Amino acid sequence: MQAIRFSAVFLYGSTGETIVEKSGHLNLGIPGIMCIGAVGGCIGANMAFGAGMGAFGTIFIAILFAMLFGGAMGLLYGWFTISLRCNQNITGLTITTFGAGVLGFWGAMMGKDSSYLLSLVNAAKYFYSPMFGDVGDNWFSQLFLSYGILVYLALVIAIIVAIVFKKTSTGLSLTAVGENPAAADAAGINVRKYKYVSCVLGAAIAGIGGAFYILDYQLGNIEYIIDSLGWLAVALVIFSLWRPAIGIFGSFIFGLLYILPSYLINSIQLSLADQEILKIIPYAVTALVLIVISFFNKRETQPPAALGLSYFREDR
């Protein structure tokens, strides 16, 4: 159950990054964007809770703020990499550094205000409370119906994105932009628009993941490891072969790998050295999986052909 709940962090991040990469942009700023989204979500949740807006209003405003904060960083990334043609890797890493710094600064400032922290913890109850209420103790209800609304929202978003990619002209056009922007441009597709929208929308979705981690998984307690989870979310995009539907399964695997060391540490007596070794399991397995995937040369296992390459119409 905890693995399924925790997997939402990775699913939001990987779904958002998949949208961005489908347009041909590699946004390594997703970890930082998730940090910024966490700040925005907490600010929104605290404002709405303090205004007495109730469960629906608090959740809605928190999601809106997380998306706005994350989307703003996606727009900044898009401006640098699409309009100015800056290096995508450097731009993304800069955003990640900035986002982690903002989260650390905001957390340190808010940590001095006990009333703010208490309000945030109380607001978080709306997020981690089971969406379907008291569902009983049977295994089916506990396994599938006992999570907060943001867990189910992550699944809904991933499924919708998967359907859009495979079944709609918009998804096919976005895929064309990521594969060959010059050909897509010649076919009448507005390459610039698709790239900007994908960068902003993908970052907005990733921002919800950061807000989820604090408001749901951490029960409203401020935590600073969101950027490390963001890197795993980026790796999950490769693991899922740029397919959000596979990403749902992959996010559960990543969540299980991340939860497993803590479960083993609490269940059996281990030395400090053994505990630290167990904590690197999710990262080691991730690296191994990525190495294995790199050996496959089939087209369906490869990233978009134009991934990481800037495009200007004048270069055609």
Summary of the structure (lengths in Angstrom):
residues: 316
radius of gyration: 19.7
end to end distance: 51.3
largest distance: 64.1
contacts: 1173
relative contact order: 0.21
helix: 78%
strand: 0%
